[in-house]
Amino acid sequence: MDRKRIGVSLAVSAIALACMSSTAYSAGKCSPESYSQARSAMTTRLLATGDSKAQASFLMRNTDRMTFALRGDKLNDRAKACGIDSARAYVLGCLDKQLFPVGAGSSSPLDQTKLTPGFWGRKRLSVRELLFIGHFHACLGAAKEFLFRG
C-alpha cells in the first residue's frame, strides 16, 4: 500500500509540476543561477535536510549525468536566449521548489528503506532518495517538454 501512495503522490506532483513549470519558463525568465551554483545549493540543501554524504553524492552524480545529456543544439527558440547552462540550472531550480516543502526537517519516515526494481542502479533506496528521484524526473520531463525541440 505504501508503494501505491508514493507512486500516486509522485504522479500528482509530476502533473502539477508540468503545469507550473511551463508557465514560469515561457514568461522568458532565464535561471538566475548557473548550473554549478544550483548544484552546490542543492547539495547543501540535501545535506542540511538529513541526506547523508553518500546519499547526496549518489543523487547528484546521477543528476549530473542526466542533465548533461541535455544538448544545447536541441534548445527551442524560447530557451536559446538563455542557453544550455540556464536550462540545466532550471531543472535543479524546479527540483528545489518541488522537493523541499516535502518533509523538510523530518527524518523518521524519510529514512525508511524500500526495495525497488533498481532505480538509478540501486535496488534499495530510502524514501528521501525515492522522493528526490521522482521529483527530479518530473522537473527533467518538464524541461525537456518546454525548453527543447523534438
C-alpha positions in Angstrom: 0.0 0.0 0.0 2.9 2.4 0.8 4.3 2.0 -2.7 0.9 2.9 -4.3 0.7 6.0 -2.1 4.2 7.1 -3.1 3.5 6.3 -6.8 0.3 8.3 -6.8 1.9 11.1 -4.9 4.8 11.3 -7.4 2.4 11.2 -10.4 0.3 14.0 -9.0 3.4 16.0 -8.3 4.7 15.5 -11.8 1.4 16.7 -13.3 1.2 19.7 -11.1 4.9 20.5 -11.8 4.4 20.2 -15.6 1.7 22.8 -15.4 3.6 25.2 -13.2 7.0 24.8 -15.0 5.7 25.7 -18.4 4.3 29.0 -17.2 7.5 30.0 -15.4 9.8 29.4 -18.3 7.5 30.6 -21.0 7.5 34.0 -19.4 11.1 34.4 -20.7 12.9 34.0 -17.3 16.3 32.6 -17.5 17.7 30.9 -14.5 19.4 33.5 -12.2 22.0 30.8 -11.2 24.5 28.8 -13.2 24.2 25.0 -13.1 27.3 25.0 -10.8 25.6 27.4 -8.4 22.3 25.5 -8.5 24.2 22.2 -8.0 26.1 23.5 -5.0 22.9 24.9 -3.4 21.1 21.6 -4.0 23.9 19.6 -2.4 23.9 21.9 0.6 20.1 21.6 0.9 20.2 17.8 0.7 22.9 17.6 3.5 21.0 20.2 5.6 17.7 18.2 5.5 19.2 14.9 6.5 20.6 13.2 3.5 24.0 11.5 4.2 27.1 12.5 2.2 26.8 9.1 0.4 23.1 9.8 -0.5 23.8 13.3 -1.7 26.7 12.2 -3.8 24.7 9.4 -5.4 21.8 11.7 -6.2 23.9 14.5 -7.6 26.1 12.1 -9.6 23.0 10.8 -11.4 21.5 14.3 -11.7 24.7 15.5 -13.4 24.6 12.5 -15.8 21.1 13.2 -16.8 21.2 17.0 -17.0 24.5 16.9 -19.0 22.7 14.6 -21.5 20.6 17.7 -22.4 22.1 19.2 -25.5 22.3 22.9 -26.3 21.6 22.3 -30.0 18.2 20.9 -29.1 17.0 24.1 -27.2 13.8 25.6 -28.6 13.6 29.2 -29.6 12.3 30.4 -26.2 15.3 28.7 -24.4 18.1 29.6 -26.8 18.4 33.1 -25.5 19.1 31.7 -22.0 21.5 28.9 -23.1 22.1 25.3 -22.1 23.6 26.2 -18.7 20.4 28.1 -17.7 18.2 25.2 -18.9 20.2 22.7 -16.8 20.1 25.1 -13.8 16.3 25.3 -14.4 16.0 21.6 -13.7 17.6 22.0 -10.3 15.7 25.2 -9.5 12.5 23.3 -10.3 13.6 20.4 -8.2 14.4 22.7 -5.3 11.0 24.3 -5.3 9.2 21.0 -5.6 11.3 18.8 -3.2 12.0 20.8 -0.1 8.5 21.6 1.1 8.1 17.8 1.3 9.2 16.6 4.7 11.8 19.3 5.4 13.3 18.7 8.8 11.7 15.3 9.3 13.9 12.2 9.3 11.9 9.3 10.6 9.8 8.0 7.6 12.1 9.5 5.0 15.0 7.3 6.0 13.0 4.1 5.7 14.5 1.8 3.0 12.4 0.4 0.2 13.1 -2.4 -2.3 12.8 -1.1 -5.9 13.3 -2.5 -9.4 16.7 -0.8 -9.5 16.1 2.9 -10.0 19.3 4.7 -10.8 21.3 1.5 -10.4 20.3 0.6 -6.8 17.6 -1.8 -5.6 17.4 -0.5 -2.0 16.6 3.3 -1.7 15.5 5.4 1.1 12.1 7.2 0.9 14.0 10.5 0.7 16.0 9.2 -2.3 12.9 8.0 -4.0 11.2 11.4 -3.5 14.3 13.1 -5.0 14.3 10.8 -8.0 10.6 11.2 -8.6 10.7 15.0 -8.4 13.9 15.1 -10.5 12.3 13.2 -13.3 9.3 15.4 -13.2 11.5 18.5 -13.5 13.6 16.9 -16.2 10.5 16.0 -18.1 9.1 19.5 -17.8 12.4 21.0 -19.0 12.5 18.6 -22.0 8.9 19.5 -22.9 9.2 23.2 -22.6 12.8 24.0 -23.4 13.8 21.5 -26.0 12.7 20.5 -29.6 11.8 17.0 -30.6 
